[in-house]
Amino acid sequence: MRLVGLDVGTSSTKGLVIDETGAVLAEAERAYPLASPRPGWAEQDPEDWWRAAEAILAELRAHEADGIGLTGQMHGLVVLGADDRPLRPAILWNDGRSQPQCDAIEARLGVERLVALSGNRALAGFTAPKLLWLAEHEPDTYNKIRHVLLPKDYVRFRLCGERATDVADASGTLLLDVGARAWSTPLLEAFGVDPAWLPRLHESVEVSGTTRDGVPIAAGAGDQAAGALGMGVVDAAGPASIVLGTSGVVFAARDGYAPDPQGRLHAFCHAVPDAWHVMGVELSAAGALRWLRDATSGPDGVSYDALTTAAARWAPGVEGLRFAPYLTGERTPHADADVRAAFVGLGLRHDRGALVRAVLEGVAHGLADGWDLIDPKPALGRLSGGGARSELWTAIVAATLDVPLERTASNAGAAFGAALLGGVAGGTFADVRAAVAACVAPTARVDPDPELVAAYAAQRAGFAALYPLLRELPGG
C-alpha cells in the first residue's frame, strides 16, 4: 500500500508516502516565500502552493497511491473570482491586520453569543475577520468574490477540480457552527457572507474527489487536527497532543462539544468523525528560540544543540530571569494581538545560555496557560515539533505541565496524519482508530522530575504576573 500525505505549510509544502504499517517510504519538500508588504501582514501566492504540491506529488509518484490526504496551515483566506483564479494573494493565519474587525465583531455580537455560535472568540488569524477587512479596505476585490477557500483546499481544487473542505479546518473560519458541524446561518448573515461562496463540507475521512488517475482524495484536516491524529490523539480518554513547533499547542480530544464559555481555548471539530477537540495556542514557541538564536548568534550562526547545552548549565529559574514569550502577541488565554515579549530580571551574571534557559522555561509556562484550562486534565501527553528534539526542553515541559510525555515513531507531523486519512478514504483502514492502531506507537517516555515540578510550580505566579505588566506598557 502507498498512502500519500500532503501538508501545505507556511514556509513549505511537505509530502510523504507511508505503507499500511506507518513506515515512511519516501518524503519530499518544496519551499516558497512569504510576503509581508506591511508590518503585521503575511501573504502568499496560492499558485506557489500548487506548484510545490504538483512537484511533490510527481516526485512521490502519487498516481500510484491508494489514497491521498490533505492538510495545511489553517485560517488563510483564498478568494477566487468568476474565472476561478485568485483575486489577490492569500492572507495567512499569522496576519494581524484584521484586529479592528475582530474588536467590532465582539462588540456587535458580544463574546458570549459569539462563543455560543462558533465555539470561539474572534481572532485576527481567523478567516471571517479577513473577509470583513477586504470589504472595508479592498471593496473592488471583495465585490468580485465568487468562492472562498482555505489553503489546502485551493490545492485540492487545482488537483481535482472540487471546491470542498473538512469540518476540522472549517472550525477555524469563525463561519462554522462547530457543535452542529455545519456552516452557521446566523454568522454568515451577521458577516454578510454569501453561502454560495463557501465550499462543500465533509468529515475528514470522506472522499472529497479523485485525481485524474482515479486516486481518492480524503477531505483531510487542518494541520493541528491532522498532526494530533498522527500522534494517536483520537479519544478523550487517551493522550493529549503537545506541539513545540513555531507555535506551541496543547490539544485534547473530546467526545462531545464543550466550548470554554470565555473562549480562552479553541473548540473545534476533530478529524475523527463525530468528535471534537479543545486547543490552546501559544503563538511563539520554538519560534522564540529561533528568534533568540538569529538575534544573538552573529553571521556564522550556532546550533540549537549548542544553545541548549549552554542553557543546561543554569539552574531552574535562571536566578530570577523570566521570559514572556509574546513576540507576535498571544492567543491562549489572552487573545491579545498587541502585547509583546520581554526578558525581566536580567543581571550581569546572565549570559546567552541564561537567555536560552529563560526562553525554554517561558515557553513551557505559556503552554501551561492553555494546559491548565483543559478539564478534565489528560493523564498523558505526546510531544512533537522541532523543540521536542531537545531532551532539556522536553524535561522542562513535562515538569511545568506535570504530565508524562511520550514520543512516537514518526515525527513527520501533520503530513503523517493526512496520510492516515488518505488510507481511510482509500479503504486501507476501516476508520481512523484502525489507522492509528496500525501505524502509531510510542517509542520513548519522559516522566516529570519531582524536583523540577516543584521548582516550576513555584514560578507560576511570577510568570502570570508578566502579562498584566506588559499589557499596561505604552503601546501595549
C-alpha positions as CSV (number, residue, x, y, z in Angstrom):
1,M,0.0,0.0,0.0
2,R,1.1,3.6,-0.7
3,L,-0.6,6.3,1.2
4,V,0.3,9.9,0.5
5,G,0.0,12.8,2.9
6,L,0.4,16.4,1.7
7,D,0.9,19.3,4.2
8,V,0.6,22.8,2.7
9,G,2.6,24.7,5.3
10,T,3.6,28.4,5.8
11,S,7.2,28.1,4.7
12,S,7.0,25.0,2.5
13,T,4.8,22.1,1.4
14,K,5.8,18.7,2.6
15,G,4.8,15.3,1.3
16,L,5.4,11.7,2.4
17,V,4.4,8.2,1.5
18,I,3.7,5.6,4.1
19,D,2.7,1.9,4.0
20,E,-0.1,0.2,5.9
21,T,2.2,-0.1,9.0
22,G,3.1,3.6,9.1
23,A,6.6,3.1,7.8
24,V,7.7,6.2,5.8
25,L,8.7,5.1,2.3
26,A,9.5,8.5,0.8
27,E,9.5,12.2,1.6
28,A,9.7,15.4,-0.4
29,E,9.5,19.2,0.3
30,R,9.4,22.4,-1.7
31,A,9.8,25.8,-0.1
32,Y,8.3,29.1,-1.2
33,P,8.4,32.7,0.0
34,L,6.2,34.6,2.4
35,A,5.5,38.3,1.8
36,S,5.0,41.0,4.4
37,P,4.0,44.1,2.5
38,R,3.3,46.0,5.7
39,P,4.2,45.4,9.4
40,G,2.0,42.6,10.8
41,W,0.9,41.4,7.4
42,A,1.6,37.9,6.0
43,E,0.6,36.9,2.4
44,Q,1.4,34.1,-0.1
45,D,0.6,33.4,-3.7
46,P,-1.7,30.3,-3.8
47,E,-0.1,29.3,-7.0
48,D,3.1,28.8,-5.1
49,W,1.4,26.1,-3.0
50,W,0.1,24.4,-6.1
51,R,3.4,24.4,-7.9
52,A,5.1,22.9,-4.8
53,A,2.3,20.3,-4.4
54,E,2.4,19.4,-8.1
55,A,6.2,18.8,-8.0
56,I,6.0,16.8,-4.7
57,L,3.1,14.6,-5.9
58,A,5.1,13.8,-9.1
59,E,8.3,13.0,-7.1
60,L,6.3,10.8,-4.8
61,R,4.5,9.0,-7.7
62,A,1.2,9.9,-6.2
63,H,-0.6,8.5,-9.3
64,E,0.3,5.1,-7.9
65,A,-1.1,5.8,-4.4
66,D,-4.1,4.1,-2.8
67,G,-5.2,7.3,-1.2
68,I,-4.2,10.9,-0.7
69,G,-4.8,13.0,2.4
70,L,-4.5,16.8,2.6
71,T,-3.6,19.1,5.5
72,G,-2.1,22.5,5.9
73,Q,-1.9,25.9,7.6
74,M,-5.3,26.9,8.9
75,H,-7.4,30.1,8.7
76,G,-5.8,31.5,5.5
77,L,-8.2,33.4,3.2
78,V,-8.1,32.5,-0.5
79,V,-10.7,34.4,-2.6
80,L,-11.5,33.3,-6.2
81,G,-13.3,35.3,-8.9
82,A,-15.7,34.1,-11.6
83,D,-12.7,32.7,-13.6
84,D,-11.7,30.5,-10.5
85,R,-8.4,32.4,-10.2
86,P,-7.2,34.0,-7.0
87,L,-8.2,37.7,-6.8
88,R,-5.2,38.6,-4.6
89,P,-2.5,36.9,-2.5
90,A,-3.9,34.8,0.3
91,I,-4.0,36.4,3.7
92,L,-2.4,34.0,6.2
93,W,-3.1,32.7,9.7
94,N,-0.3,34.9,11.2
95,D,-1.6,38.1,9.6
96,G,-2.8,40.6,12.3
97,R,-4.3,43.3,10.1
98,S,-7.9,42.4,11.0
99,Q,-7.8,43.0,14.7
100,P,-10.1,46.1,14.4
101,Q,-12.6,43.9,12.6
102,C,-12.3,41.3,15.5
103,D,-13.0,44.1,18.0
104,A,-16.0,45.2,16.0
105,I,-17.4,41.6,15.8
106,E,-17.2,41.1,19.5
107,A,-18.7,44.5,20.3
108,R,-21.6,43.8,17.9
109,L,-22.3,40.2,18.8
110,G,-20.9,40.0,22.3
111,V,-18.3,37.5,23.3
112,E,-20.8,35.2,25.0
113,R,-23.1,35.0,21.9
114,L,-20.1,34.6,19.5
115,V,-18.7,31.7,21.5
116,A,-22.2,30.1,21.7
117,L,-22.5,30.3,17.9
118,S,-18.9,29.4,16.9
119,G,-17.2,27.9,19.9
120,N,-14.5,30.6,19.7
121,R,-13.7,34.3,20.1
122,A,-12.9,36.5,17.1
123,L,-9.1,36.4,16.4
124,A,-7.2,38.2,13.8
125,G,-5.9,34.9,12.5
126,F,-9.3,33.6,11.6
127,T,-10.9,33.7,8.2
128,A,-14.1,35.7,8.7
129,P,-12.4,38.9,10.0
130,K,-10.1,38.9,7.0
131,L,-13.2,38.9,4.8
132,L,-14.5,41.9,6.7
133,W,-11.2,43.6,6.3
134,L,-11.4,43.1,2.5
135,A,-14.9,44.5,2.4
136,E,-13.7,47.7,4.1
137,H,-10.2,48.2,2.6
138,E,-10.4,46.4,-0.8
139,P,-14.1,46.7,-1.9
140,D,-13.3,46.2,-5.6
141,T,-11.8,42.8,-4.8
142,Y,-14.5,41.9,-2.3
143,N,-17.2,42.6,-4.8
144,K,-15.6,40.2,-7.3
145,I,-15.5,37.2,-4.8
146,R,-17.3,34.1,-6.0
147,H,-15.6,31.4,-3.9
148,V,-13.7,31.3,-0.6
149,L,-11.2,28.5,0.1
150,L,-8.7,27.6,2.8
151,P,-5.0,27.0,1.8
152,K,-5.1,23.2,1.5
153,D,-8.4,23.4,-0.3
154,Y,-7.0,25.5,-3.0
155,V,-4.5,22.7,-3.7
156,R,-7.4,20.3,-3.7
157,F,-9.3,22.4,-6.2
158,R,-6.3,22.5,-8.5
159,L,-5.7,18.8,-8.1
160,C,-9.2,17.5,-8.7
161,G,-11.5,20.5,-9.5
162,E,-13.6,20.1,-6.3
163,R,-14.4,23.0,-4.0
164,A,-14.5,21.2,-0.7
165,T,-13.2,21.4,2.9
166,D,-13.5,19.5,6.1
167,V,-15.2,20.4,9.3
168,A,-11.9,20.4,11.3
169,D,-10.3,23.1,9.1
170,A,-13.6,25.0,8.7
171,S,-13.8,25.3,12.5
172,G,-11.1,28.0,12.3
173,T,-13.0,30.2,9.9
174,L,-15.5,31.7,12.5
175,L,-18.2,30.8,10.0
176,L,-18.9,27.2,11.2
177,D,-21.5,26.1,13.8
178,V,-18.9,23.8,15.4
179,G,-21.4,21.9,17.5
180,A,-23.6,21.1,14.5
181,R,-20.7,20.6,12.1
182,A,-22.3,22.9,9.5
183,W,-22.0,26.4,8.2
184,S,-23.7,28.8,10.6
185,T,-26.5,30.8,9.0
186,P,-26.6,33.4,11.9
187,L,-22.8,34.0,11.5
188,L,-23.0,34.2,7.7
189,E,-25.8,36.7,8.0
190,A,-24.0,38.7,10.7
191,F,-20.9,39.0,8.5
192,G,-22.7,39.4,5.2
193,V,-21.1,36.3,3.7
194,D,-22.9,34.7,0.7
195,P,-23.3,31.0,1.5
196,A,-22.7,30.3,-2.2
197,W,-19.0,31.4,-1.7
198,L,-18.3,28.5,0.7
199,P,-17.0,25.0,-0.2
200,R,-18.9,21.8,0.4
201,L,-18.3,20.4,3.9
202,H,-17.0,16.8,4.6
203,E,-15.9,14.8,7.6
204,S,-12.1,14.5,7.4
205,V,-12.1,10.8,6.3
206,E,-14.6,11.2,3.5
207,V,-13.6,11.1,-0.2
208,S,-13.7,14.7,-1.5
209,G,-12.8,13.9,-5.1
210,T,-10.4,11.9,-7.2
211,T,-7.3,12.7,-9.2
212,R,-7.2,12.2,-13.0
213,D,-5.7,8.8,-12.3
214,G,-8.6,7.8,-10.0
215,V,-6.8,8.1,-6.7
216,P,-9.3,9.0,-3.9
217,I,-8.5,12.3,-2.0
218,A,-9.6,12.5,1.6
219,A,-11.2,15.7,2.8
220,G,-8.3,16.0,5.2
221,A,-7.9,18.4,8.1
222,G,-6.2,21.5,9.4
223,D,-2.6,20.9,10.4
224,Q,-3.3,20.7,14.2
225,A,-6.0,18.1,13.9
226,A,-4.1,16.1,11.4
227,G,-0.9,16.3,13.5
228,A,-2.8,15.1,16.6
229,L,-4.2,12.2,14.6
230,G,-0.7,11.3,13.6
231,M,0.3,11.2,17.3
232,G,-2.6,8.9,18.1
233,V,-4.8,11.5,19.8
234,V,-8.3,10.3,18.9
235,D,-10.3,9.8,22.1
236,A,-11.0,11.9,25.3
237,A,-9.7,9.0,27.4
238,G,-6.4,8.8,25.5
239,P,-3.3,11.0,25.3
240,A,-3.2,14.7,24.5
241,S,-1.0,16.3,21.9
242,I,1.6,18.9,22.8
243,V,3.4,20.6,20.0
244,L,6.7,22.6,20.2
245,G,6.7,23.9,16.7
246,T,7.0,27.5,15.5
247,S,3.9,28.0,17.7
248,G,3.0,25.9,20.7
249,V,-0.2,23.9,21.0
250,V,-1.9,21.8,23.7
251,F,-4.7,19.7,22.1
252,A,-7.1,17.3,23.8
253,A,-9.8,15.2,22.1
254,R,-13.4,15.4,23.3
255,D,-16.3,13.0,22.7
256,G,-18.8,15.9,22.8
257,Y,-18.9,19.6,22.0
258,A,-18.0,21.6,25.1
259,P,-16.6,25.1,24.3
260,D,-15.0,27.2,27.0
261,P,-17.6,29.9,27.9
262,Q,-15.0,32.6,27.8
263,G,-13.4,31.4,24.6
264,R,-10.0,31.1,26.1
265,L,-9.5,27.7,24.4
266,H,-10.4,26.9,20.8
267,A,-13.3,24.4,20.4
268,F,-13.0,22.8,17.0
269,C,-14.3,19.7,15.2
270,H,-11.7,16.9,15.3
271,A,-10.5,14.9,12.3
272,V,-12.3,11.9,13.9
273,P,-16.0,11.8,12.8
274,D,-18.4,13.0,15.4
275,A,-15.6,14.1,17.8
276,W,-14.3,17.5,18.8
277,H,-11.2,18.9,20.4
278,V,-10.1,21.8,22.6
279,M,-6.9,23.5,21.9
280,G,-4.7,26.2,23.4
281,V,-2.3,28.0,21.1
282,E,0.9,29.9,22.1
283,L,1.9,32.0,19.1
284,S,5.7,31.8,19.7
285,A,7.3,28.5,21.0
286,A,10.2,27.1,19.0
287,G,9.9,30.2,17.0
288,A,11.0,32.1,20.1
289,L,14.2,30.0,20.3
290,R,14.8,30.6,16.6
291,W,14.5,34.3,17.1
292,L,16.9,34.3,20.0
293,R,19.5,32.2,18.0
294,D,19.2,34.5,15.0
295,A,19.4,37.7,17.1
296,T,22.5,36.6,19.1
297,S,24.5,34.2,17.0
298,G,26.1,36.5,14.5
299,P,26.8,35.8,10.9
300,D,28.2,32.3,11.4
301,G,25.2,31.0,13.4
302,V,25.1,28.4,16.2
303,S,23.4,25.1,16.5
304,Y,20.4,24.5,18.7
305,D,22.3,21.8,20.5
306,A,24.9,24.3,21.5
307,L,22.3,26.7,22.8
308,T,20.5,24.1,24.9
309,T,23.8,22.7,26.2
310,A,24.6,26.3,27.4
311,A,21.1,26.5,28.9
312,A,21.6,23.3,30.8
313,R,24.4,24.9,32.9
314,W,21.8,27.1,34.5
315,A,19.5,26.0,37.4
316,P,15.8,26.2,37.1
317,G,14.6,29.8,37.4
318,V,17.8,31.2,36.0
319,E,18.4,33.3,39.1
320,G,15.2,35.2,38.7
321,L,15.3,35.7,34.9
322,R,12.0,35.3,33.2
323,F,10.8,35.5,29.6
324,A,7.3,36.4,28.4
325,P,7.0,34.7,25.0
326,Y,4.7,37.2,23.3
327,L,6.8,38.0,20.3
328,T,3.8,38.2,18.0
329,G,1.1,38.7,20.6
330,E,-0.7,35.8,22.2
331,R,-3.8,33.7,21.7
332,T,-4.4,31.4,24.8
333,P,-5.5,32.6,27.2
334,H,-5.2,36.3,26.4
335,A,-6.5,36.7,22.8
336,D,-4.2,39.8,22.5
337,A,-2.5,40.6,19.2
338,D,-0.8,43.7,20.5
339,V,1.1,42.5,23.6
340,R,4.8,41.9,23.1
341,A,7.6,39.8,24.7
342,A,10.1,40.8,27.3
343,F,13.0,39.5,29.4
344,V,12.5,40.5,33.1
345,G,15.1,40.2,35.8
346,L,18.3,40.5,33.7
347,G,21.6,40.7,35.7
348,L,25.3,41.0,35.0
349,R,25.7,37.2,35.6
350,H,23.3,36.3,32.8
351,D,24.9,35.1,29.6
352,R,23.4,33.7,26.4
353,G,22.8,30.3,28.0
354,A,20.7,32.0,30.6
355,L,18.7,33.8,28.0
356,V,18.1,30.4,26.3
357,R,17.0,28.7,29.5
358,A,14.6,31.6,30.2
359,V,13.1,31.2,26.7
360,L,12.7,27.4,27.2
361,E,11.0,28.0,30.6
362,G,8.9,30.9,29.4
363,V,7.5,28.9,26.5
364,A,6.7,26.0,28.9
365,H,4.8,28.3,31.2
366,G,3.0,29.7,28.1
367,L,1.9,26.2,27.2
368,A,0.8,25.6,30.8
369,D,-1.5,28.6,30.5
370,G,-3.5,26.5,28.0
371,W,-3.0,23.2,29.6
372,D,-4.4,24.5,32.9
373,L,-7.7,25.3,31.2
374,I,-8.3,21.7,29.9
375,D,-10.7,19.9,32.1
376,P,-10.5,17.0,32.8
377,K,-6.8,17.0,32.6
378,P,-5.3,14.3,30.3
379,A,-3.0,11.8,32.1
380,L,-0.5,11.6,29.3
381,G,0.9,13.9,26.6
382,R,2.5,13.1,23.3
383,L,5.1,15.6,22.2
384,S,6.0,16.6,18.7
385,G,7.6,19.5,16.8
386,G,11.2,20.7,16.4
387,G,11.5,21.6,20.0
388,A,10.7,18.0,21.0
389,R,14.2,17.0,19.8
390,S,15.7,18.7,22.9
391,E,15.9,16.5,25.9
392,L,16.2,19.5,28.2
393,W,13.2,21.3,26.8
394,T,11.2,18.0,26.9
395,A,12.1,17.7,30.6
396,I,11.1,21.3,31.3
397,V,7.7,20.9,29.6
398,A,7.0,17.6,31.3
399,A,7.7,19.2,34.7
400,T,5.9,22.5,34.1
401,L,2.7,20.7,32.9
402,D,3.3,17.9,35.4
403,V,2.4,15.2,32.9
404,P,4.4,12.3,31.4
405,L,5.3,12.8,27.8
406,E,5.7,10.3,25.0
407,R,7.3,10.5,21.6
408,T,6.1,8.3,18.7
409,A,8.0,6.6,16.0
410,S,7.2,9.2,13.4
411,N,7.9,12.9,13.8
412,A,6.5,13.7,10.4
413,G,3.8,15.9,11.8
414,A,0.6,16.8,10.0
415,A,1.5,15.1,6.7
416,F,1.6,11.7,8.6
417,G,-1.9,12.3,9.9
418,A,-3.1,13.3,6.5
419,A,-1.7,10.1,5.0
420,L,-3.7,8.1,7.6
421,L,-6.8,10.0,6.5
422,G,-6.0,9.1,2.9
423,G,-5.7,5.5,4.0
424,V,-9.3,5.6,5.4
425,A,-10.7,7.3,2.3
426,G,-8.9,4.8,0.1
427,G,-10.2,1.8,2.0
428,T,-6.8,0.6,3.5
429,F,-8.2,1.2,7.0
430,A,-11.8,0.8,8.2
431,D,-11.7,4.0,10.2
432,V,-9.2,6.4,11.9
433,R,-8.9,4.3,15.1
434,A,-7.9,1.3,13.0
435,A,-5.4,3.5,11.2
436,V,-3.9,4.8,14.4
437,A,-3.7,1.2,15.9
438,A,-1.8,0.0,12.8
439,C,0.6,3.0,12.4
440,V,1.2,4.9,15.6
441,A,3.2,3.6,18.5
442,P,5.1,5.4,21.4
443,T,8.9,4.9,21.4
444,A,10.0,6.8,24.5
445,R,8.6,8.3,27.7
446,V,9.8,11.1,29.9
447,D,8.2,11.3,33.4
448,P,8.2,14.7,35.3
449,D,11.1,15.1,37.6
450,P,9.6,15.9,41.1
451,E,12.3,18.5,41.9
452,L,11.6,20.3,38.6
453,V,7.9,20.1,39.1
454,A,8.2,21.8,42.5
455,A,10.6,24.5,41.1
456,Y,8.3,25.4,38.2
457,A,5.1,25.3,40.3
458,A,6.8,27.9,42.5
459,Q,7.4,30.1,39.4
460,R,3.9,30.0,38.0
461,A,2.6,33.1,39.9
462,G,5.7,35.1,38.8
463,F,5.1,34.2,35.2
464,A,1.4,35.0,35.4
465,A,2.3,38.5,36.7
466,L,4.2,39.3,33.5
467,Y,1.2,39.7,31.1
468,P,-0.7,42.4,33.0
469,L,2.5,44.4,33.4
470,L,3.4,44.2,29.7
471,R,-0.2,45.0,28.7
472,E,0.0,48.3,30.6
473,L,3.2,49.5,28.9
474,P,2.7,52.3,26.5
475,G,1.9,50.8,23.1
476,G,0.8,47.6,24.8
